[in-house]
Amino acid sequence: MKELFSNEVKLVGKVMSMELKRQNVIMGNMANVHTPGYKPRELTFEKELQAALGLDMTGRVSRTDKQHIPAVFDPEGFGPEWEKAFKPRIIHGEDRVNLDKEVTKMAKNSLHYNALTQVVKANFDSIKNIITEGSR
């Protein structure tokens, strides 16, 4: 049976979830800007995502043999185990939160999240178009 949503949409959903977690970490840093001894935390997942997709950091597919076909990403395999292993890391060497850096990170993260919402919206618009055209 064919699925309603493609693997790409499921992948976008997983990445959006990670972006939301990152936004929460950034907001936590900002909330503790005046807390003595608080060290800012950072959530990164780009390298793990690239590895799960079988890509190197430049976005090219990495293969061990030229005759291998690139594996298709399985979003179901990129789930809770991966998230459980994910711990926000403490940035050593910084003894306080730099509010300017956190605001910049938040703006960048918001742009990424908004771009992903446009991808999902386009997918839903195409499904809506198919349903609308099919009912005529």
C-alpha positions as CSV (number, residue, x, y, z in Angstrom):
1,M,0.0,0.0,0.0
2,K,1.3,3.4,-0.9
3,E,1.8,5.9,1.9
4,L,0.3,9.3,2.0
5,F,3.5,11.0,3.1
6,S,6.9,10.4,1.4
7,N,10.1,9.6,3.3
8,E,11.2,13.2,2.6
9,V,8.2,14.6,4.5
10,K,9.0,12.3,7.4
11,L,12.6,13.4,7.4
12,V,11.6,17.0,7.4
13,G,9.3,16.3,10.4
14,K,12.3,14.7,12.3
15,V,14.5,17.7,11.5
16,M,11.8,20.1,12.5
17,S,11.6,18.3,15.9
18,M,15.3,18.7,16.3
19,E,15.1,22.4,15.4
20,L,12.4,22.8,18.1
21,K,14.6,21.1,20.7
22,R,17.5,23.4,19.7
23,Q,15.2,26.4,20.1
24,N,14.3,25.3,23.6
25,V,18.0,24.9,24.5
26,I,18.7,28.4,23.2
27,M,15.7,29.9,25.1
28,G,17.0,28.1,28.2
29,N,20.4,29.8,27.7
30,M,18.7,33.2,27.3
31,A,16.6,32.6,30.5
32,N,19.8,32.0,32.5
33,V,21.7,35.0,31.2
34,H,22.1,36.3,34.8
35,T,22.4,33.0,36.6
36,P,25.8,32.8,38.2
37,G,27.9,29.8,37.1
38,Y,25.5,28.8,34.3
39,K,27.3,27.6,31.2
40,P,25.5,27.9,27.9
41,R,24.4,24.7,26.2
42,E,24.3,23.9,22.5
43,L,22.4,21.3,20.5
44,T,23.9,20.2,17.3
45,F,22.7,17.4,15.0
46,E,23.9,18.2,11.5
47,K,26.8,15.7,11.4
48,E,24.6,12.9,12.7
49,L,21.9,13.8,10.2
50,Q,24.4,13.8,7.4
51,A,25.8,10.4,8.5
52,A,22.2,9.0,8.7
53,L,21.6,10.2,5.2
54,G,24.8,8.7,3.9
55,L,26.2,12.1,2.9
56,D,29.4,13.9,3.7
57,M,29.3,17.4,5.1
58,T,29.3,19.0,1.7
59,G,26.0,17.2,0.9
60,R,27.5,14.6,-1.6
61,V,26.6,11.0,-1.3
62,S,29.4,9.0,0.1
63,R,30.0,5.5,-1.3
64,T,32.6,2.8,-0.5
65,D,32.4,1.4,-4.0
66,K,31.5,3.0,-7.3
67,Q,29.0,0.2,-8.1
68,H,27.1,0.7,-4.9
69,I,23.7,2.5,-5.2
70,P,23.2,5.1,-2.4
71,A,20.9,3.8,0.3
72,V,17.5,5.4,0.7
73,F,17.1,7.1,4.0
74,D,14.6,5.4,6.4
75,P,13.1,8.0,8.7
76,E,11.8,5.3,11.0
77,G,15.4,4.3,11.8
78,F,16.2,7.9,12.7
79,G,14.1,8.0,15.8
80,P,14.2,7.6,19.5
81,E,17.5,5.8,19.8
82,W,19.2,8.7,18.0
83,E,17.4,11.2,20.1
84,K,18.2,9.5,23.4
85,A,21.9,9.5,22.5
86,F,21.6,13.3,22.0
87,K,22.6,15.3,25.0
88,P,23.1,19.1,24.8
89,R,26.8,19.7,25.2
90,I,28.3,22.3,27.4
91,I,30.5,24.8,25.7
92,H,33.8,24.8,27.7
93,G,35.6,28.0,28.1
94,E,32.6,30.2,28.3
95,D,31.6,31.1,31.8
96,R,28.5,33.0,31.0
97,V,25.8,33.3,28.3
98,N,26.5,35.8,25.5
99,L,23.1,37.2,24.7
100,D,24.1,38.5,21.3
101,K,25.3,35.0,20.2
102,E,22.1,33.4,21.6
103,V,19.8,35.8,19.7
104,T,21.8,35.2,16.5
105,K,21.5,31.4,17.0
106,M,17.7,31.8,17.7
107,A,17.2,33.8,14.5
108,K,19.2,31.3,12.4
109,N,17.2,28.4,13.9
110,S,13.9,30.2,13.3
111,L,14.9,30.7,9.6
112,H,15.7,27.0,9.2
113,Y,12.4,26.0,10.9
114,N,10.4,28.4,8.7
115,A,12.0,27.0,5.6
116,L,11.1,23.5,6.6
117,T,7.5,24.5,7.3
118,Q,7.3,25.8,3.7
119,V,8.5,22.4,2.4
120,V,5.7,20.7,4.4
121,K,3.2,23.2,3.3
122,A,4.1,22.6,-0.4
123,N,3.6,18.9,0.2
124,F,0.2,19.4,1.7
125,D,-0.8,21.9,-1.0
126,S,0.0,19.2,-3.6
127,I,-2.1,16.6,-1.8
128,K,-4.9,19.2,-1.6
129,N,-4.6,19.8,-5.3
130,I,-4.8,16.1,-6.1
131,I,-7.9,15.7,-3.9
132,T,-9.6,18.8,-5.4
133,E,-8.8,17.8,-9.0
134,G,-9.9,14.2,-8.3
135,S,-13.4,15.3,-7.0
136,R,-14.3,17.1,-10.3
